[in-house]
């Protein structure tokens, strides 16, 4: 089972870079925030649906049935994925000519009018590793991604334990509690993305400015909420509200720094995101260890 989980996790590592590459070919520049958020927020929405479903299946049919059912659902989705998707609009038979022209024209205008600081000439196909890793924009992305991963890992790993140890929540209560933050993240991310792209289209604010604002709020509010949980005493409702509010604001990462690879380097956004995600996950692993040390030695 451990080997299977490891293989499954390794395979999933390719999903997010692949999505970035796909949106570079499919997303009109002024709709990137919304489209990218729809795909990224699917994880939280999926967890909201699957967590209670797995509990029901496990109670009724046994824990192994949960793997068969969810695995079968994935295979069914995969069939539709292969039928309806393609590398680019130019070779997709399911969209109209009008839609294809709109997407291709939008992307062509971006490539003609946008200067990229490290991609080089459009005809260049090699990956500009040196320029990419030396770019200040890239490192701003890496740092924001790492800070978010620190919070995400800490929250996912320690919240159920914290509620069980401090407030005596049982496993079922902790499991149900984990649904609410993911649902709120989903509900926040889509409206925030729509507002982001609306402001960009109306030129009320630059893309760089709105990405910075979204990222700033997405990192600041969860940090404040997590810090305040240590000052509410035995009021578990306040803790739940703070956890939920903090995690809801992480939905702003989707129209924030998580959309930046498509702004910075559309043709190499998958590679850039893969580097950022690798660094962020390596840093994020430290979050639960540090928080666990503090809770174990100084709280309980």
C-alpha positions as CSV (number, residue, x, y, z in Angstrom):
1,X,0.0,0.0,0.0
2,X,2.8,2.4,0.8
3,X,4.5,1.7,-2.5
4,X,1.2,2.3,-4.3
5,X,0.7,5.6,-2.6
6,X,4.2,6.7,-3.4
7,X,3.8,5.8,-7.1
8,X,0.4,7.6,-7.1
9,X,1.9,10.7,-5.6
10,X,4.8,10.7,-8.0
11,X,2.4,10.4,-11.0
12,X,0.3,13.3,-9.7
13,X,3.4,15.6,-9.7
14,X,3.0,16.0,-13.5
15,X,-0.6,17.3,-13.3
16,X,0.0,21.0,-12.4
17,X,2.9,21.6,-14.8
18,X,0.7,19.9,-17.5
19,X,-2.2,22.2,-16.7
20,X,0.0,25.3,-17.0
21,X,1.3,24.1,-20.4
22,X,-2.3,23.4,-21.6
23,X,-3.6,26.9,-20.5
24,X,-0.6,28.5,-22.3
25,X,-2.1,27.1,-25.5
26,X,-5.8,27.5,-24.6
27,X,-6.3,30.5,-22.3
28,X,-6.9,33.9,-23.8
29,X,-4.5,36.2,-21.8
30,X,-7.3,38.2,-20.1
31,X,-9.1,35.1,-19.0
32,X,-6.1,33.3,-17.5
33,X,-7.1,33.9,-13.9
34,X,-10.6,32.4,-14.2
35,X,-9.6,29.4,-16.3
36,X,-6.5,28.6,-14.2
37,X,-8.6,29.0,-11.0
38,X,-11.3,26.6,-12.3
39,X,-8.7,23.9,-12.9
40,X,-6.7,24.5,-9.7
41,X,-9.8,24.8,-7.4
42,X,-11.0,21.4,-8.6
43,X,-8.7,19.8,-6.0
44,X,-10.5,21.5,-3.1
45,X,-13.9,20.9,-4.7
46,X,-13.1,17.3,-5.2
47,X,-12.0,16.8,-1.6
48,X,-15.2,18.4,-0.5
49,X,-17.2,15.8,-2.4
50,X,-15.0,12.8,-2.0
51,X,-14.2,12.9,1.7
52,X,-17.8,12.3,2.9
53,X,-18.3,9.8,0.0
54,X,-15.3,7.8,1.0
55,X,-16.7,7.6,4.6
56,X,-20.1,6.4,3.4
57,X,-18.6,3.8,1.1
58,X,-16.1,2.6,3.8
59,X,-18.9,2.2,6.4
60,X,-21.2,0.3,4.0
61,X,-18.9,-1.7,1.8
62,X,-15.5,-1.7,3.5
63,X,-12.4,0.5,3.2
64,X,-11.1,-1.3,0.1
65,X,-14.3,-0.5,-1.8
66,X,-13.5,3.2,-1.4
67,X,-10.4,2.7,-3.5
68,X,-12.3,0.8,-6.2
69,X,-15.1,3.4,-6.5
70,X,-12.9,6.5,-6.6
71,X,-10.5,4.8,-8.9
72,X,-13.3,3.8,-11.3
73,X,-14.6,7.4,-11.2
74,X,-11.1,8.6,-12.3
75,X,-11.0,6.1,-15.1
76,X,-14.4,7.2,-16.4
77,X,-13.2,10.8,-16.3
78,X,-10.0,9.8,-18.1
79,X,-12.0,8.4,-21.0
80,X,-13.8,11.7,-21.5
81,X,-10.5,13.6,-21.1
82,X,-8.9,11.7,-24.0
83,X,-12.0,12.1,-26.2
84,X,-12.5,15.9,-25.7
85,X,-9.0,17.3,-25.2
86,X,-6.2,18.2,-27.5
87,X,-2.9,19.9,-27.4
88,X,-4.2,23.2,-29.0
89,X,-7.4,24.7,-30.4
90,X,-6.1,24.1,-33.9
91,X,-6.5,20.4,-33.7
92,X,-9.6,20.2,-31.6
93,X,-12.7,19.1,-33.3
94,X,-15.2,20.0,-30.5
95,X,-14.9,23.8,-30.6
96,X,-16.4,26.1,-33.1
97,X,-14.4,28.0,-35.7
98,X,-15.3,31.3,-34.0
99,X,-14.0,30.1,-30.7
100,X,-10.8,28.8,-32.2
101,X,-10.1,32.0,-34.0
102,X,-10.8,34.0,-30.8
103,X,-8.4,31.9,-28.7
104,X,-5.6,31.8,-31.4
105,X,-5.9,35.6,-32.1
106,X,-5.7,36.4,-28.4
107,X,-2.6,34.3,-27.9
108,X,-1.1,35.7,-31.1
109,X,-1.6,39.3,-29.9
110,X,0.0,38.4,-26.6
111,X,3.1,36.9,-28.3
112,X,3.4,39.9,-30.6
113,X,2.9,42.6,-28.0
114,X,4.5,41.2,-24.8
115,X,8.2,41.2,-24.1
116,X,9.5,38.4,-22.0
117,X,12.6,39.0,-20.0
118,X,14.1,35.5,-20.4
119,X,12.4,33.5,-23.1
120,X,14.4,34.9,-26.0
121,X,13.2,34.9,-29.6
122,X,9.9,33.2,-30.4
123,X,11.6,30.7,-32.7
124,X,13.8,29.5,-29.9
125,X,12.7,26.0,-28.7
126,X,15.4,25.4,-26.0
127,X,14.5,26.0,-22.4
128,X,16.3,29.1,-21.0
129,X,17.3,27.5,-17.7
130,X,19.9,30.1,-16.7
131,X,17.8,33.1,-17.5
132,X,14.8,31.5,-15.8
133,X,16.6,30.7,-12.6
134,X,18.3,34.1,-12.5
135,X,15.1,36.0,-12.9
136,X,13.8,38.1,-10.0
137,X,10.2,37.3,-11.2
138,X,10.9,33.6,-10.9
139,X,12.3,33.9,-7.4
140,X,9.3,36.0,-6.3
141,X,7.1,33.1,-7.5
142,X,9.3,30.5,-5.7
143,X,9.1,32.4,-2.4
144,X,5.4,33.0,-2.5
145,X,4.8,29.4,-3.5
146,X,7.0,28.2,-0.6
147,X,5.2,30.3,1.9
148,X,1.9,29.1,0.8
149,X,3.1,25.4,0.9
150,X,4.3,25.9,4.5
151,X,0.8,26.9,5.5
152,X,-0.9,24.3,3.4
153,X,1.2,21.4,4.8
154,X,0.9,22.6,8.3
155,X,-2.9,23.0,8.1
156,X,-3.6,19.7,6.4
157,X,-1.2,17.7,8.7
158,X,-1.9,19.2,12.1
159,X,-5.4,20.7,12.1
160,X,-7.2,17.3,12.8
161,X,-4.6,16.4,15.5
162,X,-4.9,19.9,17.0
163,X,-8.7,19.6,17.2
164,X,-8.5,16.1,18.6
165,X,-5.8,16.8,21.3
166,X,-6.9,20.3,22.4
167,X,-10.7,20.1,21.9
168,X,-11.3,16.3,22.1
169,X,-12.8,16.1,18.6
170,X,-13.2,12.5,17.5
171,X,-12.1,11.3,14.0
172,X,-15.5,11.7,12.4
173,X,-15.8,15.3,13.7
174,X,-12.3,16.2,12.5
175,X,-12.9,14.7,9.1
176,X,-16.1,16.6,8.6
177,X,-14.4,19.8,9.8
178,X,-11.8,19.4,7.1
179,X,-14.5,19.7,4.4
180,X,-15.5,23.3,5.3
181,X,-12.1,25.0,4.7
182,X,-11.8,23.4,1.3
183,X,-15.3,24.3,0.3
184,X,-14.8,27.9,1.4
185,X,-11.5,28.1,-0.6
186,X,-13.4,26.9,-3.7
187,X,-16.2,29.5,-3.1
188,X,-13.7,32.3,-2.7
189,X,-11.4,31.5,-5.6
190,X,-13.9,31.7,-8.5
191,X,-15.4,35.1,-7.7
192,X,-12.0,36.5,-6.9
193,X,-10.7,35.3,-10.2
194,X,-13.6,36.8,-12.1
195,X,-13.0,40.1,-10.4
196,X,-9.3,39.9,-11.2
197,X,-9.8,39.4,-14.9
198,X,-12.6,42.0,-15.0
199,X,-10.2,44.6,-13.5
200,X,-7.5,43.5,-16.0
201,X,-9.9,43.8,-19.0
202,X,-11.0,47.3,-17.9
203,X,-7.4,48.3,-17.2
204,X,-8.3,49.5,-13.7
205,X,-5.2,47.9,-12.5
206,X,-2.2,46.2,-14.0
207,X,-1.8,42.4,-14.1
208,X,1.3,42.7,-11.8
209,X,-0.5,44.8,-9.3
210,X,-3.5,42.5,-9.0
211,X,-1.3,39.4,-8.8
212,X,0.6,41.1,-5.9
213,X,-2.6,42.1,-4.1
214,X,-4.1,38.6,-4.3
215,X,-0.9,37.0,-3.2
216,X,-0.4,39.4,-0.3
217,X,-3.9,38.7,1.1
218,X,-3.6,35.0,0.4
219,X,-0.5,34.8,2.6
220,X,-1.2,37.4,5.2
221,X,-4.8,36.5,6.2
222,X,-4.1,32.7,6.8
223,X,-1.0,33.6,8.8
224,X,-2.9,36.0,11.0
225,X,-5.8,33.5,11.5
226,X,-3.4,30.7,12.3
227,X,-1.6,32.9,14.9
228,X,-4.9,34.1,16.5
229,X,-6.0,30.5,17.2
230,X,-3.5,30.4,20.1
231,X,-5.4,33.2,21.9
232,X,-9.0,32.1,21.8
233,X,-8.8,29.7,24.8
234,X,-11.3,26.9,24.9
235,X,-13.6,28.4,22.3
236,X,-13.5,25.8,19.6
237,X,-16.1,27.6,17.5
238,X,-13.7,30.6,17.2
239,X,-10.9,28.2,16.3
240,X,-13.0,26.6,13.5
241,X,-14.0,30.1,12.3
242,X,-10.4,31.2,12.2
243,X,-9.2,28.0,10.4
244,X,-12.0,28.3,7.9
245,X,-11.5,32.0,7.2
246,X,-7.7,31.6,6.9
247,X,-8.0,28.7,4.4
248,X,-10.7,30.4,2.4
249,X,-8.3,33.3,1.6
250,X,-5.8,30.8,0.1
251,X,-8.3,30.7,-2.8
252,X,-6.7,34.1,-3.8
253,X,-3.5,32.2,-4.6
254,X,-5.2,30.9,-7.8
255,X,-5.6,34.4,-9.4
256,X,-2.4,35.4,-7.5
257,X,1.0,33.8,-7.8
258,X,-0.3,30.5,-9.2
259,X,-1.3,32.3,-12.4
260,X,2.1,34.1,-12.7
261,X,3.9,31.4,-14.7
262,X,1.4,32.0,-17.5
263,X,2.1,35.7,-17.3
264,X,5.9,35.4,-17.0
265,X,6.7,32.6,-19.5
266,X,3.7,31.2,-21.3
267,X,5.7,28.9,-23.5
268,X,7.7,27.5,-20.6
269,X,5.0,27.9,-17.9
270,X,4.9,24.2,-17.2
271,X,8.7,24.0,-16.6
272,X,8.6,27.2,-14.4
273,X,5.7,25.8,-12.4
274,X,7.4,22.5,-11.9
275,X,10.5,24.2,-10.5
276,X,8.4,26.3,-8.2
277,X,6.3,23.4,-7.1
278,X,9.4,21.3,-6.3
279,X,11.0,24.1,-4.2
280,X,7.7,24.8,-2.5
281,X,7.1,21.2,-1.5
282,X,10.6,20.7,-0.2
283,X,10.1,23.8,2.0
284,X,6.5,22.9,2.9
285,X,7.6,19.6,4.4
286,X,9.3,21.5,7.2
287,X,6.0,23.2,8.3
288,X,4.4,20.2,10.0
289,X,7.7,19.3,11.7
290,X,8.2,22.7,13.2
291,X,4.6,23.2,14.2
292,X,4.5,19.6,15.7
293,X,7.6,20.4,17.8
294,X,6.0,23.6,19.1
295,X,2.6,21.9,19.9
296,X,4.1,18.8,21.5
297,X,6.7,20.5,23.7
298,X,5.0,23.7,24.6
299,X,1.2,23.3,24.5
300,X,0.1,19.8,25.5
